[in-house]
Amino acid sequence: MSTESLNRTSNIEIKKRKPELIQMYPNKVNIDVLKKRVITKKKKEALQTKLIVISVCLSVGILGFFAS
């Protein structure tokens, strides 16, 4: 075995990665923005519920009109 191959493999440099800095303080969250998101989501869900109820009542009414 040649000494050149041993020397070449022993001189491999391993680059160490710098450890990423861990944030000590989390980012601040604006509560008003979160409240607004929740309110708009609830309004949208309420509107969808109303539309479903209205469409069911309307379809039952139309079927009752044509059945009689």
N, C-alpha and C positions, 0 to 999 in steps of 0.2 A: 504494500500500500504506500502510495506516495505521500510525502509530508505536505505537498502543495494543496492537496484536497482537504487535508485536516486543517491547515492554516486558513484556507478560504472559508470553511464552514464555521470556524471558531470566531471569525471576525464579523459575523453578521450582527448588525446593530438593530436592536429592537427599539422602535420609537415609542416612547410612553405618551399616552394621550393625557392631556391635562384634565383633571376631574372637573366636570361641569359644576358651576356654582349653583348651589341650591338657594332659592330665594328664601330669605328668612321671614319676610313679610308677604302675605298674599296680596294680590291686587285688590283694591277697594272696589266694592260693588255699589252701584247706585240703586237704592231700594225703590225709589220712585219709578224707575224704568221697569223693574221687575213687577211691581204692582200694576203698572199700566199694561204690561204683557198679559198678566193673569186676567185682568178685567176684560181686555179685548177678546181673549180666548173664550171666556165665559159668555160674553155677548154673542160671539159667533156660534157657540154650541146652543144657546137659547134660541137663536134665529133658526138654526137647522132643525131643532126639535119642533118649533112652531110650524115650519114649512112641511114637515113630515105629517104632523097631525092634521093640518089643513088639507093636504093632498089626500090623505086617507078618508077624511070626512067628505070631501068633494067626490072622490071616486065611488064611495058607498052611495051618495046621493044620486049620482048619475046612473049607477047600476039600478037603484031603486026606481028611478024615473022610467028607465027603459023596460024594466021587468013588469011594471004594472000597466 
